[in-house]
Amino acid sequence: MSGNSGKNPVPVDTNGITPFQQMLASCSGALLTSLFVTPLDVVKIRLQAQKSPFPKGKCFVYCNGLMDHTCVCTNGNSKAWYKAPGHFNGTLDAFIKIVRREGIKSLWSGLPPTLIMAVPATVIYFTCYDQLRAALRVRMGSHAEEAPLLAGALARVGSVTVISPLELIRTKMQSQRSSYRELSEVIHSAVRNEGWRSLWRGWGPTLLRDVPFSAMYWYNYEKGKAWLCKHNNVREPTFAITFISGAVSGSIASIVTLPFDVVKTRRQVEIGELQAMNLSSKASSSTLSVMTKIVAENGVGGLFVGFLPRVIKVAPACAIMISCYEFGKAFFRKHNQERLLTSTT
């Protein structure tokens, strides 16, 4: 292998695959994750709307398994998917009735617009993580085992910084019912009225939740994967090993960062509703004040509301995403090795 290294077009530091192949693997993983996880959130939102109907300007958080999106309820839109009539007696009953009455496609209601940002964000995040981890392992020497921790945190900072303004603009466009042709005017209006920094409003709370989550997730995932490989006496992780490692590490990270998730969700909804009413989102509360308010109203337990639903949502999303991503990388790695062998014979 070393004798042919000069002919090998695949970078060694990315573990035998190119950055473009990493992007393809993460893109396919992102699409599969959203297809599997979105129905859970669609049913959850329909149950919420049944219990407490969404009035004009009301916001709710929609998750496609990849990232959270703020959705704004518009006036007179009685045919919107989240306002469809129906009486459900729990999650399973909702699944059955929605499929029977509205067709199976309705379980993915609202998904396509969110994928415009969720898929690129996931591709940036996963590709950056692998590139950073490979580079950091070389530079960290005896501390190379901690590379996933730092790489995960840095990769998340990068993806959140790129996507935050786009998500804020998407929410603003939805609340103003603007078309994509009016995109430049929406951006200019936001910058003119509130300055460039307003495009990154909500960036801080998102980082407080997502950076610790990513650091813990990748560190535990790599450790768990290595342990399971050693325990099962295999050199390369199987689909089951990556799936279990992803689910367990995702669950641990989601539990630890739950208070930040509660705060971030409340602020996300608050900012969206201020935008829907054409009010300056500068009026929105800081992370600390929101946290203090939650504790004052509901005690410390208020910061851990939604513990079970979050774990149920995050664990399968992490498991599906990472196992599909690793499967894609293994496929491309094998393809590259076969291509190298044929080119040297």
NUROMI-680251 format. One record per residue (C-alpha): residue number from 0; residue in one letter; x, y, z. Coordinates in nm, 3 decimals, always signed. Example, Ala and Ser with C-alpha at 12.3 -4.5 7.8 and 13.67 -1.06 7.14 Angstrom:
<sites>
SITE   n res       X       Y       Z
SITE   0   A  +1.230  -0.450  +0.780
SITE   1   S  +1.367  -0.106  +0.714
</sites>
This chain:
<sites>
SITE   n res       X       Y       Z
SITE   0   M  +0.000  +0.000  +0.000
SITE   1   S  +0.276  +0.243  +0.091
SITE   2   G  +0.457  +0.172  -0.236
SITE   3   N  +0.153  +0.297  -0.428
SITE   4   S  +0.088  +0.601  -0.206
SITE   5   G  +0.210  +0.835  -0.477
SITE   6   K  -0.062  +0.706  -0.711
SITE   7   N  -0.338  +0.719  -0.454
SITE   8   P  -0.563  +1.021  -0.521
SITE   9   V  -0.752  +0.977  -0.194
SITE  10   P  -0.626  +1.190  +0.100
SITE  11   V  -0.485  +0.973  +0.379
SITE  12   D  -0.602  +1.206  +0.658
SITE  13   T  -0.970  +1.157  +0.566
SITE  14   N  -0.946  +0.781  +0.616
SITE  15   G  -0.951  +0.677  +0.251
SITE  16   I  -1.230  +0.894  +0.112
SITE  17   T  -1.249  +1.243  -0.038
SITE  18   P  -1.431  +1.540  +0.122
SITE  19   F  -1.686  +1.526  -0.163
SITE  20   Q  -1.760  +1.160  -0.082
SITE  21   Q  -1.801  +1.255  +0.285
SITE  22   M  -2.053  +1.518  +0.174
SITE  23   L  -2.247  +1.263  -0.032
SITE  24   A  -2.250  +1.017  +0.262
SITE  25   S  -2.377  +1.284  +0.504
SITE  26   C  -2.635  +1.409  +0.251
SITE  27   S  -2.785  +1.062  +0.206
SITE  28   G  -2.782  +1.011  +0.585
SITE  29   A  -2.957  +1.346  +0.635
SITE  30   L  -3.235  +1.263  +0.388
SITE  31   L  -3.296  +0.918  +0.539
SITE  32   T  -3.299  +1.060  +0.893
SITE  33   S  -3.556  +1.326  +0.802
SITE  34   L  -3.778  +1.065  +0.631
SITE  35   F  -3.776  +0.843  +0.941
SITE  36   V  -3.799  +1.109  +1.215
SITE  37   T  -4.030  +1.377  +1.067
SITE  38   P  -4.355  +1.174  +1.113
SITE  39   L  -4.293  +1.171  +1.490
SITE  40   D  -4.280  +1.552  +1.500
SITE  41   V  -4.574  +1.597  +1.262
SITE  42   V  -4.790  +1.383  +1.493
SITE  43   K  -4.662  +1.572  +1.801
SITE  44   I  -4.753  +1.910  +1.644
SITE  45   R  -5.099  +1.787  +1.539
SITE  46   L  -5.163  +1.669  +1.897
SITE  47   Q  -5.046  +2.010  +2.026
SITE  48   A  -5.277  +2.192  +1.781
SITE  49   Q  -5.570  +1.972  +1.892
SITE  50   K  -5.510  +2.055  +2.259
SITE  51   S  -5.440  +2.425  +2.204
SITE  52   P  -5.526  +2.559  +1.854
SITE  53   F  -5.261  +2.782  +1.696
SITE  54   P  -5.386  +3.144  +1.649
SITE  55   K  -5.243  +3.393  +1.398
SITE  56   G  -4.883  +3.484  +1.481
SITE  57   K  -4.838  +3.181  +1.706
SITE  58   C  -4.510  +2.997  +1.654
SITE  59   F  -4.421  +2.635  +1.703
SITE  60   V  -4.095  +2.445  +1.664
SITE  61   Y  -4.083  +2.185  +1.387
SITE  62   C  -3.801  +1.929  +1.390
SITE  63   N  -3.717  +1.710  +1.090
SITE  64   G  -3.460  +1.508  +1.284
SITE  65   L  -3.173  +1.727  +1.163
SITE  66   M  -3.246  +2.071  +1.308
SITE  67   D  -3.524  +2.279  +1.465
SITE  68   H  -3.725  +2.524  +1.256
SITE  69   T  -3.962  +2.798  +1.374
SITE  70   C  -4.298  +2.785  +1.196
SITE  71   V  -4.533  +3.084  +1.206
SITE  72   C  -4.911  +3.036  +1.188
SITE  73   T  -5.063  +3.268  +0.928
SITE  74   N  -5.408  +3.430  +0.936
SITE  75   G  -5.693  +3.261  +0.754
SITE  76   N  -5.484  +2.962  +0.654
SITE  77   S  -5.735  +2.706  +0.780
SITE  78   K  -5.608  +2.446  +0.530
SITE  79   A  -5.255  +2.445  +0.672
SITE  80   W  -5.136  +2.093  +0.755
SITE  81   Y  -5.100  +2.171  +1.127
SITE  82   K  -5.465  +2.291  +1.144
SITE  83   A  -5.622  +1.990  +0.967
SITE  84   P  -5.932  +1.872  +1.161
SITE  85   G  -5.928  +1.547  +1.350
SITE  86   H  -5.968  +1.405  +1.699
SITE  87   F  -5.683  +1.189  +1.822
SITE  88   N  -5.660  +0.977  +2.137
SITE  89   G  -5.283  +0.960  +2.163
SITE  90   T  -4.981  +0.918  +1.938
SITE  91   L  -5.061  +0.577  +1.784
SITE  92   D  -5.424  +0.676  +1.720
SITE  93   A  -5.300  +0.996  +1.550
SITE  94   F  -5.067  +0.800  +1.322
SITE  95   I  -5.345  +0.562  +1.212
SITE  96   K  -5.611  +0.832  +1.159
SITE  97   I  -5.380  +1.071  +0.972
SITE  98   V  -5.275  +0.794  +0.731
SITE  99   R  -5.635  +0.674  +0.680
SITE 100   R  -5.794  +1.016  +0.631
SITE 101   E  -5.517  +1.221  +0.469
SITE 102   G  -5.286  +0.963  +0.312
SITE 103   I  -4.940  +0.849  +0.414
SITE 104   K  -4.774  +1.152  +0.248
SITE 105   S  -4.925  +1.378  +0.516
SITE 106   L  -4.684  +1.232  +0.773
SITE 107   W  -4.413  +1.437  +0.598
SITE 108   S  -4.614  +1.761  +0.590
SITE 109   G  -4.399  +2.073  +0.591
SITE 110   L  -4.076  +1.879  +0.532
SITE 111   P  -3.950  +1.999  +0.188
SITE 112   P  -3.899  +2.371  +0.279
SITE 113   T  -3.700  +2.281  +0.591
SITE 114   L  -3.464  +2.049  +0.400
SITE 115   I  -3.331  +2.349  +0.202
SITE 116   M  -3.132  +2.444  +0.511
SITE 117   A  -3.122  +2.129  +0.722
SITE 118   V  -2.942  +1.916  +0.461
SITE 119   P  -2.663  +2.172  +0.385
SITE 120   A  -2.620  +2.233  +0.761
SITE 121   T  -2.578  +1.860  +0.823
SITE 122   V  -2.337  +1.821  +0.531
SITE 123   I  -2.122  +2.112  +0.657
SITE 124   Y  -2.128  +1.977  +1.012
SITE 125   F  -2.035  +1.614  +0.941
SITE 126   T  -1.774  +1.692  +0.674
SITE 127   C  -1.608  +1.956  +0.895
SITE 128   Y  -1.608  +1.715  +1.190
SITE 129   D  -1.425  +1.441  +0.999
SITE 130   Q  -1.175  +1.686  +0.849
SITE 131   L  -1.108  +1.852  +1.186
SITE 132   R  -1.082  +1.522  +1.375
SITE 133   A  -0.823  +1.390  +1.126
SITE 134   A  -0.618  +1.711  +1.148
SITE 135   L  -0.641  +1.736  +1.528
SITE 136   R  -0.541  +1.372  +1.585
SITE 137   V  -0.213  +1.442  +1.407
SITE 138   R  -0.146  +1.764  +1.601
SITE 139   M  -0.265  +1.656  +1.949
SITE 140   G  -0.017  +1.367  +1.980
SITE 141   S  -0.067  +1.187  +2.312
SITE 142   H  -0.402  +1.366  +2.358
SITE 143   A  -0.539  +1.242  +2.023
SITE 144   E  -0.826  +1.059  +2.201
SITE 145   E  -0.974  +1.400  +2.290
SITE 146   A  -0.976  +1.511  +1.923
SITE 147   P  -1.346  +1.414  +1.867
SITE 148   L  -1.445  +1.639  +2.161
SITE 149   L  -1.280  +1.948  +2.012
SITE 150   A  -1.362  +1.862  +1.650
SITE 151   G  -1.731  +1.814  +1.735
SITE 152   A  -1.750  +2.150  +1.915
SITE 153   L  -1.570  +2.342  +1.637
SITE 154   A  -1.771  +2.180  +1.359
SITE 155   R  -2.096  +2.275  +1.532
SITE 156   V  -1.985  +2.637  +1.580
SITE 157   G  -1.914  +2.655  +1.206
SITE 158   S  -2.246  +2.506  +1.091
SITE 159   V  -2.455  +2.712  +1.337
SITE 160   T  -2.277  +3.034  +1.233
SITE 161   V  -2.350  +2.966  +0.864
SITE 162   I  -2.712  +2.851  +0.908
SITE 163   S  -2.843  +3.084  +1.187
SITE 164   P  -2.899  +3.390  +0.966
SITE 165   L  -3.061  +3.176  +0.694
SITE 166   E  -3.308  +3.025  +0.942
SITE 167   L  -3.391  +3.371  +1.081
SITE 168   I  -3.454  +3.503  +0.728
SITE 169   R  -3.672  +3.198  +0.647
SITE 170   T  -3.886  +3.265  +0.958
SITE 171   K  -3.915  +3.636  +0.868
SITE 172   M  -4.017  +3.551  +0.510
SITE 173   Q  -4.279  +3.306  +0.634
SITE 174   S  -4.427  +3.556  +0.880
SITE 175   Q  -4.440  +3.827  +0.608
SITE 176   R  -4.561  +3.572  +0.348
SITE 177   S  -4.279  +3.682  +0.116
SITE 178   S  -4.165  +3.488  -0.190
SITE 179   Y  -3.804  +3.392  -0.263
SITE 180   R  -3.801  +3.668  -0.528
SITE 181   E  -3.830  +3.915  -0.241
SITE 182   L  -3.540  +3.755  -0.050
SITE 183   S  -3.294  +4.043  -0.105
SITE 184   E  -3.552  +4.299  +0.014
SITE 185   V  -3.620  +4.096  +0.331
SITE 186   I  -3.245  +4.086  +0.409
SITE 187   H  -3.193  +4.457  +0.333
SITE 188   S  -3.494  +4.548  +0.548
SITE 189   A  -3.365  +4.342  +0.844
SITE 190   V  -3.013  +4.492  +0.817
SITE 191   R  -3.146  +4.846  +0.770
SITE 192   N  -3.380  +4.829  +1.071
SITE 193   E  -3.173  +4.625  +1.316
SITE 194   G  -2.816  +4.600  +1.182
SITE 195   W  -2.608  +4.307  +1.056
SITE 196   R  -2.586  +4.147  +1.401
SITE 197   S  -2.963  +4.095  +1.401
SITE 198   L  -2.916  +3.816  +1.143
SITE 199   W  -2.741  +3.612  +1.412
SITE 200   R  -3.002  +3.671  +1.682
SITE 201   G  -3.053  +3.346  +1.872
SITE 202   W  -2.699  +3.232  +1.778
SITE 203   G  -2.581  +3.236  +2.142
SITE 204   P  -2.858  +3.014  +2.287
SITE 205   T  -2.820  +2.775  +1.995
SITE 206   L  -2.446  +2.742  +2.064
SITE 207   L  -2.509  +2.690  +2.438
SITE 208   R  -2.717  +2.384  +2.352
SITE 209   D  -2.554  +2.251  +2.036
SITE 210   V  -2.180  +2.289  +2.110
SITE 211   P  -2.182  +2.091  +2.441
SITE 212   F  -2.416  +1.839  +2.275
SITE 213   S  -2.180  +1.790  +1.979
SITE 214   A  -1.867  +1.768  +2.193
SITE 215   M  -2.022  +1.502  +2.421
SITE 216   Y  -2.192  +1.320  +2.136
SITE 217   W  -1.880  +1.269  +1.923
SITE 218   Y  -1.653  +1.187  +2.217
SITE 219   N  -1.894  +0.924  +2.353
SITE 220   Y  -1.972  +0.795  +2.006
SITE 221   E  -1.606  +0.734  +1.916
SITE 222   K  -1.540  +0.576  +2.257
SITE 223   G  -1.850  +0.358  +2.239
SITE 224   K  -1.776  +0.250  +1.883
SITE 225   A  -1.417  +0.156  +1.971
SITE 226   W  -1.532  -0.038  +2.280
SITE 227   L  -1.799  -0.231  +2.087
SITE 228   C  -1.552  -0.314  +1.810
SITE 229   K  -1.306  -0.448  +2.068
SITE 230   H  -1.581  -0.635  +2.256
SITE 231   N  -1.707  -0.802  +1.936
SITE 232   N  -1.352  -0.861  +1.809
SITE 233   V  -1.401  -0.674  +1.479
SITE 234   R  -1.168  -0.427  +1.309
SITE 235   E  -1.433  -0.222  +1.128
SITE 236   P  -1.760  -0.116  +1.296
SITE 237   T  -2.074  -0.288  +1.171
SITE 238   F  -2.404  -0.109  +1.101
SITE 239   A  -2.537  -0.234  +1.438
SITE 240   I  -2.231  -0.103  +1.625
SITE 241   T  -2.261  +0.247  +1.475
SITE 242   F  -2.640  +0.247  +1.530
SITE 243   I  -2.613  +0.152  +1.899
SITE 244   S  -2.321  +0.391  +1.960
SITE 245   G  -2.511  +0.676  +1.796
SITE 246   A  -2.830  +0.611  +1.993
SITE 247   V  -2.656  +0.584  +2.332
SITE 248   S  -2.426  +0.884  +2.284
SITE 249   G  -2.716  +1.092  +2.147
SITE 250   S  -2.931  +1.003  +2.449
SITE 251   I  -2.657  +1.098  +2.698
SITE 252   A  -2.587  +1.431  +2.524
SITE 253   S  -2.959  +1.516  +2.495
SITE 254   I  -3.020  +1.456  +2.868
SITE 255   V  -2.722  +1.667  +2.980
SITE 256   T  -2.810  +1.959  +2.749
SITE 257   L  -3.188  +1.946  +2.810
SITE 258   P  -3.203  +2.275  +3.013
SITE 259   F  -3.038  +2.461  +2.725
SITE 260   D  -3.282  +2.299  +2.483
SITE 261   V  -3.579  +2.422  +2.690
SITE 262   V  -3.438  +2.778  +2.696
SITE 263   K  -3.344  +2.774  +2.327
SITE 264   T  -3.688  +2.652  +2.220
SITE 265   R  -3.865  +2.920  +2.424
SITE 266   R  -3.642  +3.195  +2.284
SITE 267   Q  -3.679  +3.060  +1.930
SITE 268   V  -4.059  +3.078  +1.957
SITE 269   E  -4.043  +3.422  +2.122
SITE 270   I  -3.825  +3.571  +1.845
SITE 271   G  -4.047  +3.416  +1.576
SITE 272   E  -4.364  +3.564  +1.729
SITE 273   L  -4.206  +3.909  +1.760
SITE 274   Q  -4.113  +3.892  +1.391
SITE 275   A  -4.466  +3.780  +1.300
SITE 276   M  -4.602  +4.093  +1.473
SITE 277   N  -4.337  +4.309  +1.297
SITE 278   L  -4.185  +4.401  +1.632
SITE 279   S  -3.812  +4.433  +1.693
SITE 280   S  -3.672  +4.104  +1.819
SITE 281   K  -3.431  +4.314  +2.029
SITE 282   A  -3.710  +4.302  +2.286
SITE 283   S  -3.658  +3.929  +2.335
SITE 284   S  -3.513  +3.812  +2.665
SITE 285   S  -3.157  +3.696  +2.725
SITE 286   T  -3.077  +3.331  +2.786
SITE 287   L  -3.012  +3.391  +3.158
SITE 288   S  -3.337  +3.584  +3.210
SITE 289   V  -3.538  +3.312  +3.033
SITE 290   M  -3.373  +3.045  +3.250
SITE 291   T  -3.441  +3.247  +3.566
SITE 292   K  -3.804  +3.297  +3.463
SITE 293   I  -3.854  +2.923  +3.400
SITE 294   V  -3.708  +2.836  +3.743
SITE 295   A  -3.922  +3.103  +3.913
SITE 296   E  -4.241  +2.973  +3.746
SITE 297   N  -4.185  +2.597  +3.754
SITE 298   G  -3.884  +2.534  +3.978
SITE 299   V  -3.563  +2.365  +3.864
SITE 300   G  -3.774  +2.082  +3.719
SITE 301   G  -3.902  +2.329  +3.459
SITE 302   L  -3.560  +2.317  +3.291
SITE 303   F  -3.604  +1.942  +3.235
SITE 304   V  -3.955  +1.952  +3.088
SITE 305   G  -3.992  +1.726  +2.785
SITE 306   F  -3.717  +1.488  +2.898
SITE 307   L  -3.873  +1.170  +2.752
SITE 308   P  -3.997  +1.322  +2.421
SITE 309   R  -3.652  +1.472  +2.357
SITE 310   V  -3.472  +1.141  +2.416
SITE 311   I  -3.728  +0.954  +2.202
SITE 312   K  -3.669  +1.204  +1.920
SITE 313   V  -3.291  +1.250  +1.948
SITE 314   A  -3.181  +0.887  +2.002
SITE 315   P  -3.324  +0.743  +1.677
SITE 316   A  -3.226  +1.054  +1.479
SITE 317   C  -2.862  +1.024  +1.595
SITE 318   A  -2.861  +0.648  +1.540
SITE 319   I  -3.002  +0.665  +1.186
SITE 320   M  -2.786  +0.959  +1.082
SITE 321   I  -2.452  +0.824  +1.203
SITE 322   S  -2.508  +0.464  +1.089
SITE 323   C  -2.613  +0.581  +0.739
SITE 324   Y  -2.315  +0.819  +0.729
SITE 325   E  -2.069  +0.548  +0.835
SITE 326   F  -2.226  +0.304  +0.586
SITE 327   G  -2.184  +0.562  +0.308
SITE 328   K  -1.821  +0.624  +0.402
SITE 329   A  -1.750  +0.249  +0.410
SITE 330   F  -1.907  +0.214  +0.065
SITE 331   F  -1.691  +0.491  -0.083
SITE 332   R  -1.379  +0.363  +0.095
SITE 333   K  -1.428  +0.017  -0.058
SITE 334   H  -1.497  +0.174  -0.398
SITE 335   N  -1.175  +0.378  -0.378
SITE 336   Q  -0.969  +0.074  -0.275
SITE 337   E  -1.108  -0.134  -0.565
SITE 338   R  -1.040  +0.151  -0.810
SITE 339   L  -0.683  +0.179  -0.677
SITE 340   L  -0.624  -0.195  -0.716
SITE 341   T  -0.750  -0.197  -1.076
SITE 342   S  -0.537  +0.107  -1.163
SITE 343   T  -0.218  -0.060  -1.030
SITE 344   T  -0.267  -0.398  -1.200
</sites>
